[in-house]
């Protein structure tokens, strides 16, 4: 339970023996009670006292991430979360920090309190794709994140099985994963599954023993759907949340058939936090705003919001075009900028282009979203002299891979171009612009 006490947030549990994290390993089952978690946080806090004020936290193990995150939050540190673990990304992110949390979990004696107090001075820094070609730093106050996690409990608690274990396919270093996978179950006293659910078989095994609240993305839900269709013995204990991109009507309908309810889709962004939600069983279900979120459209028909999860009390303009349906619902009509979604990951085309222009072979480049069974990126590239020599000596496939390998130092694999076109000059219209249709024609 989370409660404000003076200028601190008190996090407490009914019993120190309550299971807080569980995991299934090939050799054993793991259960970590509240007392063990608080013991580890107490030891980690002592180590965190050595760090500066802005600390890079990069942990792939969910439990270790939770321990260090709460330890840093006790001390009011600014916690910097990298968007991925690519080497170039981490080097770039480190320039915004004065310490790196690279310590291992400590062993030793510690008096674990029955409750823990967290500083309201804590801030969390996320990195997200920007339309300018540079990643954007988004800073959130910890009380904004706790407030949103409490709102999730108020809105959705009646739709969950009381004893359900929170499990996830999504990483915890992005705002959706942080809120839904860690902060919400932590403050509401729920048990969390330590491992990421990469395969439907793991989810099915978990459902044999526990009701599950699954925090997922559409790309995983498409893969899981068939397995749940063919084995629905334990599906009644499953509630699903989805975010990162729209869930197709067909996939939503499959879950409606299997579970009796389609997944709860959540719409928002790093900048805004959660904006709205829906269950899209029919394919055209509009979104409804969360409580305390006000919405309107500007003259370009972009959605504007007022939200307690944003510092400013002014209207915040998103880049999402929308249509209002009455006073309390809306439909989304696509983006107005060059931010695209690939496998539910937000990718800035200008950012890909800006990084690629630093490579030794590239004079100019335009990135484009191409559509097939799955969306993917294409790249139209003007080579410099070195690039043309490389193309001539090594061939197109070799140069393609060289460029992909370099981009992989900065971007997730899904953001790497899958198709390349090498041209003498970017196609332009009479105004000197490069219309999207000109680029698309090169891939037809």
N, C-alpha and C positions, 0 to 999 in steps of 0.2 A: 504494500500500500504506500502511496506517495502522499505526503502532506507538507504544506508550507509551515515552517517553524522559524519565526523571526525572518532572517534573511537567508535561511538555509532550506533545502528540501530534505525531508526525512523519508528514507526508504526503509520499510519494515515488513516483516512477514509474520504469519500466525505462529509458525513453529520453526526452530532452527534445523529440525530434521526433515523438513519438507523437501522433496526432490526438486531441484531447480534446473539442472541439466541432466539429460540422459543421452546415451549413445549405444549403438550395437556394433561391436567390433568382431572380427572373425573368431577371436580367442576368448572374448568375454563381453559381458554387459557392464556398462558403466553408469553409475548414478552418483551425481554430485549434489549433496544437500546444501541448503542455505548456509549452514555453519561452515562448510568447506569453502564455499565461494567467498564468504566474508573474511575467513582466515587468509585466503590468497590475496584478496583486495588489501587487507591490512599490511601484509608484507610488501606488496607491490607499491603501496603508497609511500613507504619509507624510501624505496628506490626512486620514485618519481620526485621526491624532494630535491634530488640532485639535478633535475632537468631545469632548463630555462622556462620561459613563459609560453613559448609556441613549440609544440611537440608533434613531430610526425609519428603517427600511429599506423603501422602497416603490419597487420597480423592476418594470416590466412586461416588460422584456427579460430573458430567462433568463440570458444570458451576463453582462450587467451585474450582475444580482442575485448570481450566483455570485462574481464578482470582489469586490464590496463585502462580501458575507457573509464570505468567507474573510479579507479584509483586517481586518474588525472582529474576527473570531475570533482573529487573530494577536495582537491587542492586549488580549484579554480583556474586550471591551465586552459590555454587555447589548444584544442585538439585538431590537428590538421590531418584530413583523410585523403589519401591519393586516389585518383579515379581508377587506376589499375596498377599492377606491379611491374610494368615494363621498365627496363633499366633507364631509358631516357626520361620517362615520366618521373620516376623517383628522383633522379638528379635534378630535374626542373622544380619539383615540389620542395625539395630540401632547401632551395634558395629562399623559401618563405618561412623557414623554421630556424630556431636556434638550438634545437635538440632533436635527436632521433631516438624513439623508444625501441632499442634493439636488445634490451635485456631479456633474459629467460625468466620464467616464473621461479621465484625464490622458494627454497625449502627452509624450514625452521619453525620455531615456536612463535605463536602469536595469539594474543587474547582476542578472539573474534567477538565483536559486540553483537547484540541482538538486533541492532538497527544501525543504519549508516546515514551520515549527513553529507549532503552534496552542496557545493558552493554554487550560488546563483551567478557568480562571476564567470563561470565556465562558458566558453564559446566553442563552436564546432565549425571548422572550415571545410567546405566541399569544393571540388573542382568540377565544372561542367562545361560542355562545349559552347563556345561563343560564336556568334555570326561574324565577328570581326577577324577571325583567323587565329585568335589567341584564346586559350582556356580562361574561363571566368572563375574568380574566387567568390564564393557565396558564403558569407559568415552568418551563422545562426546562434542566437543566445540559447543557452540550455533550457531556460524556462519556457521559451517558445516551443521547443521540441517536447518537453514534458507536457505542456498544455495540449499539444496536438495528440500525444499518446493517450491522455485522459479523455479527449474528445472521441477517439476511436473506441475506447471502452464503452462510453455512454451510447454511441450510435450503434455498435455492432454486438455488444455482449449478449443480447437476447438471441442472436442468430448463431451463437457458438454453443457447442457442447461444453458444459461447465468444466469437466475434467480433461478437456482436449489438450494435447501436446502441440506447441507451436513448432512447426518445421518449415524449412525454406529451401528453395532452389536459388534464391537471389543472394548476392553478396551483401555484407553488412556495412561496407564503406560508402554506399550511396544512401540518399535520404530515405528512399522507400524501404530498403533493408534495415537501416538503423531504426526507423520508427516501428515498423511492423514486426521485425524479427527479434529485436532486443528491447527497446524502451517500453513498448506496449505490454508485452508479457511480463517484463521485469516489474513494472509498477502495479500490475494487476494480479501478481502472485501466481502466474502460470508457469508450467514446466516447459523448457525449451529443448529441442533436439540439437545436439552439438554438431552433427555432421550435415553437410549440404546434401540434398536429395538430388543426385544427378540422374538416377535411373528409376523407372516406374516400379521395378522389383523391390527397391528399398522402401518405397512408399507403401507397397502392398504388405510387406513384412511388418512395417510399423503399424498399419491399420489392423493387423490381427491381434494386437495387444492394447492399442490405444485409440481413442478418438483423436483426430488430427485437425488442426487449423493450418492449412498449407498456404504459405506466402510464396507466390510464384509469378512467373512472367508468361506471356502468351506462347513463346517459343517452346517452353517446357510443357505447357498444358496441351499443345497440339500433339506432342510425343506421348504424353501420359494417357491421352483420351482412349486410344485403342485398347490399352491394357486394362483400363477400368471397365470398358465395355464388356470384355470377355471374362472378367472376374469381379463381380459386384457383391460378393458375399459380405464384405465388411464396409462397403462404401457409405453406409448410412451414417457413419461417424465422421465423415469428411466434410469440412467447410473450406472453400477456396477463395483466396483473394488474388487478384491479378492486376498488374500495373506495368507500365513501360511502353504500352502501345495498345491499340484496340484489339480485342479478342474477336475473331471472326464469328459470324452468326452460326455457321455450321458447328464450330467447336463448342460454342455456348450451348447449342441445342443438344449436342452429345452429352454434355455434363448434366443438362436438365433431365435427360432420360435416365442417366445412371444414378444421379443423386437426388432427383426430385427438385433440385434448384441449380440454376446456372451459377458460375463463379461471380463473386462480387468484384466488379471492376472499379478501380480507383484512378481518377485523373488528377494530375497536379504536376509540379515541377520542383526542382531544387530551390528555385527562387521563391516560389509561392507556398510551398507545402501543399497539402491536399486541397483541392478545389471542389470536386464533386465525385459522385459514385453512382453506380447503376447495376442492375442485373439484366443482361441483354438477351433474354431467352428468345425474343421475337425478331431480333435482328435490327430493329429501328428504335429501340428503347432510348429515350433521351436521358441526359444526365441530370441529377438533382444536386444542388450545392450542399455542402456540409453546413451544419449550424454555425452561425456567426460569420458566414461568407456571403457578402453582397456582390451581385454581378450586374453588369450592363455592357453595352457595345459602344465602341467609339465610332467616328465617322468612316473609318476603314473597315468596320464590322469586325474588329478584333475584340476579343473578350477582355474586359477590365474587371478587376476585383478589389474589394476591400477585405482584409483578413487580419486576424490577431497574430498570425504567424509571420507577418512582414513588419519590419520596423516602422515604416512610414504609415501614417494614417490617411495619406492621400490614395487615390485610385491607382492601382498598379496595372499597367498595360501589358498584356501577354502578346505573343506573336501567333496566337491561335485564333483563326477565324471561326465565328460561331453564329448560330441562329437562336434567338430567344423564343421559348415556347411558354407563353404566359409569364408569370413573375417568378416562378420557382423551378423552371427546367430549361435546358438548352441542348442543342446539338452542335457537334464539332464539325468544321468544314475544311480542315487542313491548316497547314502552317503558312505564314506570310513571309518567312525568311528562308535561308538555305540550311536550316537544321533539319536533318532527316533521321528516321529511325531505321536501323538495320538490326534484325533479330532483337528488337526491343531496346537496343542501345542507341542513345542519342549521339549522332555524329555530325560534327560541323564540317560541311564541305570546304568552307574557307580555311579551316584549321588544317585539314588534310593537304590542301593546295599550298598553304604557307610552309608547312614542313617539307613537302616534296620539292619546293623551289630551292631548298638549301642543299639538295643532293647534287653530286658533281656532274650528273648527266642532263639535268632538267633546266631548260630555259623558261618554259611556261607550261601551265597545266590547268585543266578544268576537270573537276570531279563531278560525277553525275550518278544519281540513283537509277538503277535499272531494275525492271520488274520481270520476274519469272515465277516459277513455283515458290521461290523465296526471293525477296528483294536483296540486291547486292550492289556494290559500287563498281563503276567503270571510270577509267581515266583517259582523257585525251591529252597527249603530251607533245610539246614541241621540244625536240632535243637540241642541245648545244653541240659544239664540235666534238667534245669528248664523248657525248652520248651517241652521236652518229657513228663515231669510230667503234664504240662498244657494240652498237647494233650490227654493224657490218661484220665485225670479227667474231662476235659471240652468238648472234642470232636473237630473234625476238623473244623466244621463250626464256633464254638466259637473262636478257635484260629485264624482262618482266619480273623474274624471281629476284634479281638484284634489288630492284626498287621495292618489291614487297618485303624483302628481308630488312631493308633500312626502315621502312615505315613501321615494321613490327617492333622496332625499338621504342616507338612512341604510342602506337595505337593497338587496341584489341584486335584479335584476328578477324572478327566480323567486319571491322572497318577498313580492311585492306582491299584494294581494288582487285576484282577477279578478271576483268577484261581490260585490255589496253589498246588504244589506237594512237599510232605515231604519225603526226602530220607536220607539214612544213610551217604552217601558221594556223592559229585558231580561226575557225570560221566566223565571219562577222557580217552583220547587216550594214545598211547604208549609214547608220549612226555610229558604227564602230563597236556595237554591242555584240555579244555572243548569245543569241537566243537559245533557249533550252532545246527547241526542236532541231536546231542545226546539229547539236551534239548527239541527240537521239538518233538522227539519221545515220550517223557514222557507225552505229551499232546494229542497224537493221540488216 
